[in-house]
Amino acid sequence: MTHAPGDATLCSMNTTMHALPLTRAALQQGMDDGLHAGAQLFATLQGAPAADLSLGLARPTDSPPTAMRSDTLMLWLSAGKPATAAAIGMLVDRGLLAFDDLVARHLPEFGQNGKDVITVRHLLTHTAGIRGLDTAYPFATWEETLAKIFAMRLERDWIPGQRAGYHTHTTWYVLGELINRLTGVAHDRWIHEHLFEPLGMRDTWLALTPERYREYGVRIGTLMNTAVSPPVPMMNLDTELGASRPRPSGSCRGPARDLVRLYEMLRRGGELEGVRILRDETARLMTSRQRVGMLDATFRQIIDWGLGVILNSSHYGPGIPYQFGPDASRETFGHGGSQSSTGFCDPARGLAAALVFNGCPGEAAHDRRLRAVLQALYADLFPEVTRG
């Protein structure tokens, strides 16, 4: 990982904002094709803002529709997972936890039915073997969902650490409960106070109180299911109830520019603008290959993983989902959100970027759209890049 402790701050440095004609065209093409009604993109180069785009509509079902703005809060879904992972890293740095601790050491109820061998590292690398569960989100309470996870059995013939498969939600509830127990503070509040606020991500939340939800009003964007015609809002996600229930795997919402601050912190080895969030070594562990060359049983592709982030795995072949475009360096790390978003850092080029679409058009259509926009972004920002 390339560290850049001497970079100027995101706020104070003279900026060179790029027009991004190719990126704008790719985003507009997606709107023309009905894949999304609006999008946000924010990027920094060597710590200085380089791109800030807000196109189309944030709330297309409003009357009249509400335009997308740079301060619109969009749901990131799984693109928010690295925030929970970073919070776990902070607990490690404080001596409250170790990555190789058995989870049952801290959550004894979790050790039922063969899960007593699962470690925190297994949770973060998607090698635990407890993938399948209907969490009934957002209608089930935290306690109800956690009780179901505690009662789960290991998947058949699964040895934690020796098999891999993306865990969409289950293990992330466990990570959230670790934060609850070890800090004595609800994980959504702890993450906001100890990670988001110090990083200047003040409009990013894992959960919103009903009062705060109403205060934001039309600044809260709507994620749409665009795989159906006409498009409809994604069920219960952007409602007052959905916004109030934390889900460490996918309830983060905020402007794209906030997500970039998280990646800038990781790019700089755990520090941003004089605020130390993670030890340099912890940031390096998070963003380097901890799971290598393993077939992911969920995606049915070989994908490398850090601790809570995806590592660029395009060298394993074409068609790997939720990657970072054809021109990203091999060291690139980040995480995508289901059919809708991505945040990443390409340390070789000093790039941190976040891209959020407000339309979920299906996996195949999203993959094509994402690749097209990221290829255009690299062409706009790095015109010297040549593709083989």
DRENDO-1510 file (C-alpha; in Angstrom, 1 decimal, always signed):
<recs>
REC; n; res; u; v; w
REC; 1; MET; +0.0; +0.0; +0.0 .
REC; 2; THR; +1.3; +3.5; -0.9 .
REC; 3; HIS; +1.1; +5.9; +2.1 .
REC; 4; ALA; +1.0; +9.6; +1.6 .
REC; 5; PRO; +1.4; +11.3; +5.0 .
REC; 6; GLY; +2.6; +14.5; +3.4 .
REC; 7; ASP; -0.5; +15.0; +1.2 .
REC; 8; ALA; -2.4; +18.3; +1.8 .
REC; 9; THR; -5.8; +18.1; +3.3 .
REC; 10; LEU; -8.9; +17.4; +1.2 .
REC; 11; CYS; -10.3; +20.8; +2.1 .
REC; 12; SER; -7.3; +23.2; +2.0 .
REC; 13; MET; -5.4; +22.1; -1.1 .
REC; 14; ASN; -5.9; +24.0; -4.4 .
REC; 15; THR; -8.1; +21.7; -6.4 .
REC; 16; THR; -8.0; +20.7; -10.1 .
REC; 17; MET; -11.5; +19.6; -10.9 .
REC; 18; HIS; -11.7; +17.5; -14.1 .
REC; 19; ALA; -14.5; +18.0; -16.6 .
REC; 20; LEU; -14.8; +14.2; -17.1 .
REC; 21; PRO; -16.5; +14.2; -20.5 .
REC; 22; LEU; -16.3; +10.5; -20.9 .
REC; 23; THR; -17.5; +9.7; -17.4 .
REC; 24; ARG; -20.4; +12.1; -17.8 .
REC; 25; ALA; -21.3; +10.4; -21.1 .
REC; 26; ALA; -21.2; +7.0; -19.5 .
REC; 27; LEU; -23.4; +8.1; -16.6 .
REC; 28; GLN; -25.8; +9.8; -19.0 .
REC; 29; GLN; -26.0; +6.6; -21.2 .
REC; 30; GLY; -27.1; +4.7; -18.1 .
REC; 31; MET; -29.9; +7.2; -17.5 .
REC; 32; ASP; -30.9; +7.1; -21.1 .
REC; 33; ASP; -31.1; +3.3; -20.9 .
REC; 34; GLY; -33.2; +3.4; -17.7 .
REC; 35; LEU; -30.6; +1.8; -15.5 .
REC; 36; HIS; -30.7; +4.7; -13.0 .
REC; 37; ALA; -32.4; +8.1; -12.6 .
REC; 38; GLY; -29.4; +9.7; -11.0 .
REC; 39; ALA; -25.8; +9.2; -9.8 .
REC; 40; GLN; -23.1; +10.7; -7.6 .
REC; 41; LEU; -19.4; +10.5; -8.2 .
REC; 42; PHE; -16.6; +12.0; -6.1 .
REC; 43; ALA; -12.8; +11.4; -6.5 .
REC; 44; THR; -9.6; +12.6; -5.2 .
REC; 45; LEU; -6.1; +12.5; -6.6 .
REC; 46; GLN; -3.2; +12.6; -4.2 .
REC; 47; GLY; -5.6; +13.9; -1.6 .
REC; 48; ALA; -7.0; +16.8; -3.7 .
REC; 49; PRO; -10.6; +16.8; -5.0 .
REC; 50; ALA; -10.5; +15.9; -8.7 .
REC; 51; ALA; -14.1; +15.1; -9.5 .
REC; 52; ASP; -17.5; +15.9; -8.1 .
REC; 53; LEU; -20.5; +14.9; -10.2 .
REC; 54; SER; -24.2; +14.8; -9.3 .
REC; 55; LEU; -26.5; +14.0; -12.2 .
REC; 56; GLY; -30.2; +13.4; -12.7 .
REC; 57; LEU; -32.7; +12.8; -10.0 .
REC; 58; ALA; -32.3; +11.7; -6.4 .
REC; 59; ARG; -36.0; +11.1; -5.7 .
REC; 60; PRO; -37.6; +10.3; -9.0 .
REC; 61; THR; -41.0; +9.5; -7.5 .
REC; 62; ASP; -41.4; +12.9; -5.8 .
REC; 63; SER; -43.8; +15.4; -7.3 .
REC; 64; PRO; -42.0; +17.3; -8.6 .
REC; 65; PRO; -38.9; +15.0; -8.6 .
REC; 66; THR; -35.9; +16.0; -6.5 .
REC; 67; ALA; -32.6; +16.6; -8.2 .
REC; 68; MET; -29.5; +14.7; -7.2 .
REC; 69; ARG; -27.0; +16.9; -5.3 .
REC; 70; SER; -23.5; +16.4; -3.9 .
REC; 71; ASP; -25.0; +16.4; -0.4 .
REC; 72; THR; -27.7; +13.9; -1.1 .
REC; 73; LEU; -27.6; +10.9; +1.3 .
REC; 74; MET; -27.6; +7.7; -0.8 .
REC; 75; LEU; -27.8; +4.2; +0.6 .
REC; 76; TRP; -24.4; +2.5; -0.1 .
REC; 77; LEU; -25.6; -1.1; +0.7 .
REC; 78; SER; -22.5; -3.4; +1.0 .
REC; 79; ALA; -20.2; -0.5; -0.1 .
REC; 80; GLY; -20.4; +0.5; +3.5 .
REC; 81; LYS; -19.0; -2.8; +4.9 .
REC; 82; PRO; -15.4; -1.4; +5.1 .
REC; 83; ALA; -16.7; +1.1; +7.7 .
REC; 84; THR; -17.6; -1.7; +10.1 .
REC; 85; ALA; -14.3; -3.5; +9.2 .
REC; 86; ALA; -12.4; -0.3; +10.1 .
REC; 87; ALA; -14.2; +0.0; +13.4 .
REC; 88; ILE; -13.2; -3.6; +14.2 .
REC; 89; GLY; -9.6; -2.6; +13.4 .
REC; 90; MET; -9.9; +0.3; +15.8 .
REC; 91; LEU; -10.9; -2.1; +18.6 .
REC; 92; VAL; -7.8; -4.2; +17.7 .
REC; 93; ASP; -5.6; -1.2; +18.0 .
REC; 94; ARG; -7.2; -0.4; +21.4 .
REC; 95; GLY; -6.3; -3.9; +22.7 .
REC; 96; LEU; -10.0; -5.0; +23.1 .
REC; 97; LEU; -9.8; -7.6; +20.4 .
REC; 98; ALA; -7.4; -9.5; +18.1 .
REC; 99; PHE; -8.1; -10.6; +14.5 .
REC; 100; ASP; -7.3; -14.2; +15.4 .
REC; 101; ASP; -9.5; -14.2; +18.5 .
REC; 102; LEU; -12.2; -16.8; +18.6 .
REC; 103; VAL; -15.5; -15.0; +18.3 .
REC; 104; ALA; -17.0; -17.2; +21.1 .
REC; 105; ARG; -14.4; -15.8; +23.5 .
REC; 106; HIS; -16.3; -12.5; +23.4 .
REC; 107; LEU; -19.8; -13.8; +22.4 .
REC; 108; PRO; -20.2; -17.1; +24.1 .
REC; 109; GLU; -23.7; -17.7; +22.6 .
REC; 110; PHE; -22.1; -17.6; +19.1 .
REC; 111; GLY; -20.1; -20.8; +19.8 .
REC; 112; GLN; -23.1; -23.1; +19.4 .
REC; 113; ASN; -23.3; -25.9; +16.7 .
REC; 114; GLY; -19.7; -26.0; +15.7 .
REC; 115; LYS; -19.1; -22.2; +15.4 .
REC; 116; ASP; -16.7; -22.2; +18.3 .
REC; 117; VAL; -13.8; -22.5; +15.9 .
REC; 118; ILE; -14.7; -19.3; +14.0 .
REC; 119; THR; -12.3; -16.3; +14.4 .
REC; 120; VAL; -12.8; -12.6; +13.8 .
REC; 121; ARG; -10.5; -13.0; +10.8 .
REC; 122; HIS; -12.8; -15.6; +9.3 .
REC; 123; LEU; -15.7; -13.1; +9.6 .
REC; 124; LEU; -13.8; -10.4; +7.8 .
REC; 125; THR; -12.5; -12.7; +5.0 .
REC; 126; HIS; -15.8; -14.4; +4.3 .
REC; 127; THR; -14.5; -17.8; +5.3 .
REC; 128; ALA; -16.7; -18.5; +8.3 .
REC; 129; GLY; -19.3; -20.8; +6.7 .
REC; 130; ILE; -22.6; -19.3; +7.9 .
REC; 131; ARG; -23.9; -17.6; +4.8 .
REC; 132; GLY; -27.6; -18.5; +4.5 .
REC; 133; LEU; -30.1; -16.7; +6.6 .
REC; 134; ASP; -33.2; -14.6; +6.0 .
REC; 135; THR; -32.7; -11.7; +8.4 .
REC; 136; ALA; -36.2; -10.3; +7.7 .
REC; 137; TYR; -34.7; -6.8; +7.6 .
REC; 138; PRO; -35.9; -4.2; +8.5 .
REC; 139; PHE; -38.9; -5.8; +10.4 .
REC; 140; ALA; -36.9; -8.1; +12.7 .
REC; 141; THR; -35.2; -6.6; +15.7 .
REC; 142; TRP; -31.5; -6.7; +16.3 .
REC; 143; GLU; -32.0; -9.2; +19.1 .
REC; 144; GLU; -34.2; -11.5; +16.9 .
REC; 145; THR; -31.7; -11.6; +14.1 .
REC; 146; LEU; -28.8; -12.2; +16.3 .
REC; 147; ALA; -30.6; -15.1; +18.1 .
REC; 148; LYS; -31.0; -16.7; +14.7 .
REC; 149; ILE; -27.4; -16.3; +13.8 .
REC; 150; PHE; -26.2; -17.7; +17.2 .
REC; 151; ALA; -28.4; -20.8; +16.6 .
REC; 152; MET; -27.0; -21.4; +13.0 .
REC; 153; ARG; -24.9; -24.5; +12.2 .
REC; 154; LEU; -21.8; -24.4; +10.1 .
REC; 155; GLU; -22.4; -25.2; +6.4 .
REC; 156; ARG; -21.9; -28.8; +5.6 .
REC; 157; ASP; -18.3; -29.8; +5.0 .
REC; 158; TRP; -17.1; -26.3; +5.7 .
REC; 159; ILE; -13.9; -25.8; +7.6 .
REC; 160; PRO; -13.6; -22.1; +8.6 .
REC; 161; GLY; -10.6; -20.5; +6.9 .
REC; 162; GLN; -10.3; -23.3; +4.3 .
REC; 163; ARG; -13.3; -22.4; +2.2 .
REC; 164; ALA; -14.6; -19.0; +1.1 .
REC; 165; GLY; -18.0; -17.6; +0.2 .
REC; 166; TYR; -19.3; -14.0; +0.4 .
REC; 167; HIS; -21.4; -13.6; +3.6 .
REC; 168; THR; -24.0; -10.9; +2.7 .
REC; 169; HIS; -25.2; -10.1; +6.1 .
REC; 170; THR; -24.8; -12.8; +8.9 .
REC; 171; THR; -21.2; -12.3; +9.9 .
REC; 172; TRP; -21.6; -8.5; +9.9 .
REC; 173; TYR; -24.3; -8.7; +12.5 .
REC; 174; VAL; -21.8; -10.6; +14.6 .
REC; 175; LEU; -19.1; -7.9; +14.0 .
REC; 176; GLY; -21.7; -5.3; +15.1 .
REC; 177; GLU; -22.4; -7.2; +18.2 .
REC; 178; LEU; -18.7; -7.4; +19.0 .
REC; 179; ILE; -18.6; -3.6; +18.9 .
REC; 180; ASN; -21.7; -3.5; +21.1 .
REC; 181; ARG; -20.3; -5.8; +23.8 .
REC; 182; LEU; -16.7; -4.5; +23.8 .
REC; 183; THR; -17.5; -0.8; +23.9 .
REC; 184; GLY; -20.8; -0.9; +25.8 .
REC; 185; VAL; -22.2; +1.5; +23.2 .
REC; 186; ALA; -24.5; +0.6; +20.3 .
REC; 187; HIS; -22.3; -0.1; +17.3 .
REC; 188; ASP; -24.1; +2.4; +15.0 .
REC; 189; ARG; -23.5; +5.2; +17.5 .
REC; 190; TRP; -20.0; +4.1; +18.3 .
REC; 191; ILE; -19.0; +4.0; +14.6 .
REC; 192; HIS; -20.5; +7.5; +14.0 .
REC; 193; GLU; -18.8; +9.0; +17.0 .
REC; 194; HIS; -15.4; +7.4; +16.7 .
REC; 195; LEU; -15.0; +6.9; +12.9 .
REC; 196; PHE; -17.4; +9.0; +10.9 .
REC; 197; GLU; -17.2; +12.3; +12.9 .
REC; 198; PRO; -13.4; +12.3; +13.3 .
REC; 199; LEU; -13.1; +11.7; +9.5 .
REC; 200; GLY; -15.5; +14.5; +8.7 .
REC; 201; MET; -18.1; +12.1; +7.5 .
REC; 202; ARG; -20.8; +13.9; +9.4 .
REC; 203; ASP; -23.6; +13.1; +7.0 .
REC; 204; THR; -22.9; +9.4; +7.0 .
REC; 205; TRP; -25.0; +7.1; +9.3 .
REC; 206; LEU; -25.6; +3.4; +9.9 .
REC; 207; ALA; -29.0; +4.3; +11.3 .
REC; 208; LEU; -31.1; +7.5; +11.5 .
REC; 209; THR; -33.5; +8.4; +14.3 .
REC; 210; PRO; -36.9; +9.2; +13.1 .
REC; 211; GLU; -36.4; +12.8; +14.0 .
REC; 212; ARG; -33.1; +13.0; +12.1 .
REC; 213; TYR; -34.6; +11.2; +9.1 .
REC; 214; ARG; -37.4; +13.9; +8.9 .
REC; 215; GLU; -34.8; +16.7; +9.3 .
REC; 216; TYR; -32.9; +15.5; +6.3 .
REC; 217; GLY; -36.1; +15.3; +4.3 .
REC; 218; VAL; -35.5; +15.4; +0.5 .
REC; 219; ARG; -31.8; +15.1; +1.0 .
REC; 220; ILE; -32.3; +11.4; +1.5 .
REC; 221; GLY; -32.2; +9.8; -1.9 .
REC; 222; THR; -34.3; +6.9; -3.1 .
REC; 223; LEU; -32.8; +3.7; -4.3 .
REC; 224; MET; -34.9; +2.3; -7.2 .
REC; 225; ASN; -35.5; -1.2; -8.6 .
REC; 226; THR; -34.9; -0.4; -12.3 .
REC; 227; ALA; -35.1; -4.1; -13.3 .
REC; 228; VAL; -38.9; -3.7; -13.4 .
REC; 229; SER; -40.9; -1.3; -15.5 .
REC; 230; PRO; -41.9; +1.2; -14.3 .
REC; 231; PRO; -39.1; +1.4; -11.7 .
REC; 232; VAL; -40.2; +1.2; -8.0 .
REC; 233; PRO; -38.4; +2.1; -4.8 .
REC; 234; MET; -36.4; -0.8; -3.3 .
REC; 235; MET; -38.7; -2.2; -0.7 .
REC; 236; ASN; -38.5; -0.7; +2.8 .
REC; 237; LEU; -34.9; +0.5; +2.5 .
REC; 238; ASP; -35.3; +4.3; +2.4 .
REC; 239; THR; -38.4; +4.4; +4.6 .
REC; 240; GLU; -38.3; +5.8; +8.1 .
REC; 241; LEU; -38.3; +2.3; +9.5 .
REC; 242; GLY; -35.6; +1.0; +7.1 .
REC; 243; ALA; -33.4; +4.0; +7.9 .
REC; 244; SER; -33.8; +3.5; +11.6 .
REC; 245; ARG; -32.6; -0.1; +11.8 .
REC; 246; PRO; -28.8; -0.5; +11.7 .
REC; 247; ARG; -27.4; -3.3; +9.6 .
REC; 248; PRO; -23.6; -3.3; +9.6 .
REC; 249; SER; -23.5; -5.2; +6.3 .
REC; 250; GLY; -25.5; -2.6; +4.3 .
REC; 251; SER; -27.3; +0.3; +6.0 .
REC; 252; CYS; -24.7; +3.0; +5.6 .
REC; 253; ARG; -26.0; +6.0; +3.8 .
REC; 254; GLY; -24.3; +9.3; +3.1 .
REC; 255; PRO; -23.0; +11.4; +0.2 .
REC; 256; ALA; -20.4; +9.8; -2.1 .
REC; 257; ARG; -17.8; +12.4; -1.0 .
REC; 258; ASP; -18.0; +11.1; +2.6 .
REC; 259; LEU; -17.1; +7.5; +1.5 .
REC; 260; VAL; -14.0; +8.9; -0.3 .
REC; 261; ARG; -12.8; +10.2; +3.1 .
REC; 262; LEU; -12.8; +6.7; +4.5 .
REC; 263; TYR; -10.6; +5.5; +1.5 .
REC; 264; GLU; -8.3; +8.5; +1.8 .
REC; 265; MET; -7.7; +7.6; +5.4 .
REC; 266; LEU; -6.9; +4.0; +4.4 .
REC; 267; ARG; -4.7; +5.2; +1.5 .
REC; 268; ARG; -2.7; +7.3; +4.0 .
REC; 269; GLY; -2.1; +4.4; +6.4 .
REC; 270; GLY; -4.9; +5.1; +8.8 .
REC; 271; GLU; -4.6; +8.9; +9.2 .
REC; 272; LEU; -6.5; +11.8; +7.6 .
REC; 273; GLU; -5.9; +15.5; +8.1 .
REC; 274; GLY; -3.9; +15.0; +11.4 .
REC; 275; VAL; -6.5; +12.6; +12.8 .
REC; 276; ARG; -5.2; +9.1; +13.5 .
REC; 277; ILE; -7.9; +6.4; +13.1 .
REC; 278; LEU; -5.9; +3.2; +12.7 .
REC; 279; ARG; -2.4; +2.2; +13.2 .
REC; 280; ASP; -0.4; +2.1; +10.0 .
REC; 281; GLU; +0.0; -1.7; +10.4 .
REC; 282; THR; -3.7; -2.2; +10.9 .
REC; 283; ALA; -4.6; -0.2; +7.8 .
REC; 284; ARG; -2.0; -2.2; +5.9 .
REC; 285; LEU; -3.5; -5.5; +7.0 .
REC; 286; MET; -7.0; -4.4; +6.1 .
REC; 287; THR; -6.1; -3.4; +2.6 .
REC; 288; SER; -3.6; -6.2; +1.6 .
REC; 289; ARG; -4.3; -9.7; +0.5 .
REC; 290; GLN; -5.3; -11.9; +3.5 .
REC; 291; ARG; -7.3; -14.4; +1.5 .
REC; 292; VAL; -5.6; -15.3; -1.8 .
REC; 293; GLY; -6.6; -17.5; -4.7 .
REC; 294; MET; -9.6; -19.0; -3.1 .
REC; 295; LEU; -12.8; -19.8; -5.1 .
REC; 296; ASP; -15.7; -17.8; -3.7 .
REC; 297; ALA; -18.6; -20.2; -3.4 .
REC; 298; THR; -21.1; -17.3; -3.5 .
REC; 299; PHE; -19.8; -15.5; -6.6 .
REC; 300; ARG; -18.3; -18.7; -8.1 .
REC; 301; GLN; -15.2; -16.8; -9.0 .
REC; 302; ILE; -11.7; -16.6; -7.5 .
REC; 303; ILE; -11.6; -13.3; -5.5 .
REC; 304; ASP; -8.9; -12.1; -3.2 .
REC; 305; TRP; -9.9; -10.3; +0.1 .
REC; 306; GLY; -8.3; -8.1; +2.7 .
REC; 307; LEU; -9.9; -7.7; +6.1 .
REC; 308; GLY; -13.3; -6.4; +5.1 .
REC; 309; VAL; -12.3; -5.2; +1.6 .
REC; 310; ILE; -12.1; -6.7; -1.9 .
REC; 311; LEU; -8.7; -6.7; -3.6 .
REC; 312; ASN; -8.5; -6.2; -7.3 .
REC; 313; SER; -8.8; -9.8; -8.7 .
REC; 314; SER; -9.2; -9.1; -12.4 .
REC; 315; HIS; -5.9; -11.0; -13.1 .
REC; 316; TYR; -7.8; -14.2; -12.4 .
REC; 317; GLY; -9.8; -13.8; -15.6 .
REC; 318; PRO; -12.7; -11.8; -17.1 .
REC; 319; GLY; -16.2; -11.6; -15.6 .
REC; 320; ILE; -15.3; -11.2; -11.9 .
REC; 321; PRO; -18.1; -9.0; -10.4 .
REC; 322; TYR; -17.6; -5.9; -8.3 .
REC; 323; GLN; -14.2; -5.0; -9.6 .
REC; 324; PHE; -12.7; -1.6; -10.2 .
REC; 325; GLY; -12.5; -1.3; -14.0 .
REC; 326; PRO; -9.9; -2.6; -16.5 .
REC; 327; ASP; -7.3; +0.1; -15.7 .
REC; 328; ALA; -7.1; -0.2; -11.9 .
REC; 329; SER; -3.8; -1.3; -10.5 .
REC; 330; ARG; -3.4; -4.7; -8.9 .
REC; 331; GLU; -3.1; -3.1; -5.5 .
REC; 332; THR; -6.6; -1.5; -5.8 .
REC; 333; PHE; -8.9; -2.3; -2.9 .
REC; 334; GLY; -12.5; -1.4; -2.1 .
REC; 335; HIS; -16.0; -2.7; -1.9 .
REC; 336; GLY; -19.2; -2.6; -4.0 .
REC; 337; GLY; -22.8; -2.3; -3.0 .
REC; 338; SER; -25.4; -4.6; -4.6 .
REC; 339; GLN; -26.2; -3.5; -8.1 .
REC; 340; SER; -25.7; +0.2; -7.1 .
REC; 341; SER; -22.4; +1.5; -5.8 .
REC; 342; THR; -18.7; +1.2; -5.2 .
REC; 343; GLY; -15.9; +2.9; -3.2 .
REC; 344; PHE; -12.3; +2.1; -3.8 .
REC; 345; CYS; -8.7; +3.3; -3.6 .
REC; 346; ASP; -6.0; +2.8; -6.3 .
REC; 347; PRO; -2.9; +3.5; -4.2 .
REC; 348; ALA; -0.5; +3.2; -7.2 .
REC; 349; ARG; -2.2; +6.2; -8.8 .
REC; 350; GLY; -3.2; +8.1; -5.6 .
REC; 351; LEU; -6.9; +7.8; -6.5 .
REC; 352; ALA; -9.8; +7.4; -4.1 .
REC; 353; ALA; -13.3; +7.4; -5.6 .
REC; 354; ALA; -16.9; +6.6; -4.8 .
REC; 355; LEU; -19.7; +6.1; -7.3 .
REC; 356; VAL; -23.3; +5.7; -6.4 .
REC; 357; PHE; -26.2; +4.9; -8.8 .
REC; 358; ASN; -29.7; +5.1; -7.5 .
REC; 359; GLY; -31.0; +2.3; -9.7 .
REC; 360; CYS; -30.6; -1.5; -9.3 .
REC; 361; PRO; -31.0; -2.9; -12.8 .
REC; 362; GLY; -29.9; -6.5; -12.1 .
REC; 363; GLU; -26.4; -8.0; -11.7 .
REC; 364; ALA; -25.5; -8.3; -15.4 .
REC; 365; ALA; -26.7; -4.8; -16.3 .
REC; 366; HIS; -25.0; -3.3; -13.3 .
REC; 367; ASP; -21.7; -5.0; -14.0 .
REC; 368; ARG; -21.6; -3.6; -17.6 .
REC; 369; ARG; -22.6; -0.1; -16.4 .
REC; 370; LEU; -20.0; -0.1; -13.6 .
REC; 371; ARG; -17.2; -1.3; -15.9 .
REC; 372; ALA; -18.1; +1.3; -18.5 .
REC; 373; VAL; -18.2; +4.2; -16.0 .
REC; 374; LEU; -14.9; +3.2; -14.3 .
REC; 375; GLN; -13.1; +2.7; -17.6 .
REC; 376; ALA; -14.3; +6.2; -18.6 .
REC; 377; LEU; -13.2; +7.7; -15.3 .
REC; 378; TYR; -9.7; +6.3; -15.7 .
REC; 379; ALA; -9.6; +7.6; -19.3 .
REC; 380; ASP; -10.6; +11.1; -18.1 .
REC; 381; LEU; -8.2; +11.2; -15.2 .
REC; 382; PHE; -5.3; +9.3; -16.7 .
REC; 383; PRO; -5.3; +10.0; -20.4 .
REC; 384; GLU; -1.8; +8.4; -20.6 .
REC; 385; VAL; -3.2; +5.0; -19.7 .
REC; 386; THR; -3.2; +2.5; -22.5 .
REC; 387; ARG; -5.2; -0.7; -22.6 .
REC; 388; GLY; -3.9; -3.9; -24.0 .
</recs>
